[in-house]
Amino acid sequence: MARPQQGSALAAALGLYRVADPGERLAGVLPQAAWRLDASSRTGPGEVRIRVDMLNLDAASYRQLSESCDGDGDAIREAVREIIASRGKMHNPVTGSGGMLTGIVAEAGPESPLGLAPGDRVATLVSLTLTPLQICDGLERWDGLSEQVPCDGHAILFARSIAAVLPADLPVPLSLAVLDVCGAPALTRRVVAALDGPVVAILGAAGKSGSLSAAAARDAGAARIIGVVPTEAEASLLRQASDVAVGLPSHRAVGLP
């Protein structure tokens, strides 16, 4: 598929004009692949500006940051702060992943097709790796010891971005935990439902994405679910689900009654 041309309607809808490097922009490099985005607060006619109050780092990114910082919360916070400041988005250069956010719609451009209005509380359903983001509080309220990051700042959504308006009775931490990985269980359910009682193996089955995908597979009619996890601690958690078999790196699978 050819890259969208600068100035085209498709390029605008995908946010190509927010790619900060002129060379990348002229080459048609899209926001997710770009090294840096323009995260300025001006809101274009097809954009939506979000007042961000919480980031949710994806599990792979947070684990890598934690391991590289030896679990030091201050060092993790500084690493995240540096990534956002240098790239104009939360895009871990090691894992290539980001996460998602929640916040309040501050401004919606008149040509935005997202149907959002100022005051809506939303969760983004596109990755932080392609979302222009600027933080203005230095992440001072975050201790660096969890994936959920309270913050103050703004983010920009494009015409092709996706966001869900959150119900008033859905707590933000729960919204972040579930919606952060909503695509994986939805796809799992669709694939399993199209087959006749398949055996489903899930890598990382004790995590958010894995556990929700296991539940989706079970509900869609999987004959058996095998969860593959890297540690005995995660295996112990997974064994609490009586219809999941557990596989460890030693290739020893434990079938549960």
RAURJO-V515847 format. One line per field, one symbol per residue. ss: DSSP state (2 for helix, 1 for strand, 0 for the rest). psi: psi as a letter, one per 40 degrees, with the letter a starting at -180 (. if undefined). burial: b if it has 24 or more other C-alpha atoms within 12 Angstrom, else e. A space follows every 50 residues. Layout:
ss = ???
psi = ???
burial = ???
//
This chain:
ss = 00000000222222022210022222000000000010000000000111 11111110222222222200002222222222222220000000000011 11111111000000000000111100022200111000000000000111 11111110000011100000022222222002222222222220000011 11100002222222222220000111110002222222000001111000 0011000
psi = hiiihheidddddefdeehdhdddddefhiddeidiihfieihideihhh hhehihhiddddddddddefehddddddddddddddefigghedeeicaa iiahhdhhieeheefiihehhihifiieeehhhhheeefdeheeeidhhh ihaiihiideihihhhidehidddddddddfddddddddddddeigfihh hhhfeeaddddddddddddefhdihhhhieidddddddeeheehihhide ehhhhi.
burial = eeeeebeeeebbbbbbbbbbeeebbeebbbbbbbbbbbbbbebbebbbbb bbbbbbbbbbbbbbbbeeeeeebeebbebbbebbbbbbbbbbbeebbbbb bbbbbbbbbeebebbbbeebbbbbbbbbbbbbbbbeebbeebebbbbbbb bbbbbbbbbbbbbbbbeeeeebbebbbbbbbbebbbebbebbeeeeeebb bbbbbbbbbbbbbbbbbbebbbebbbbbbeeeebbbebbebebbbbbbee eeebeee
//
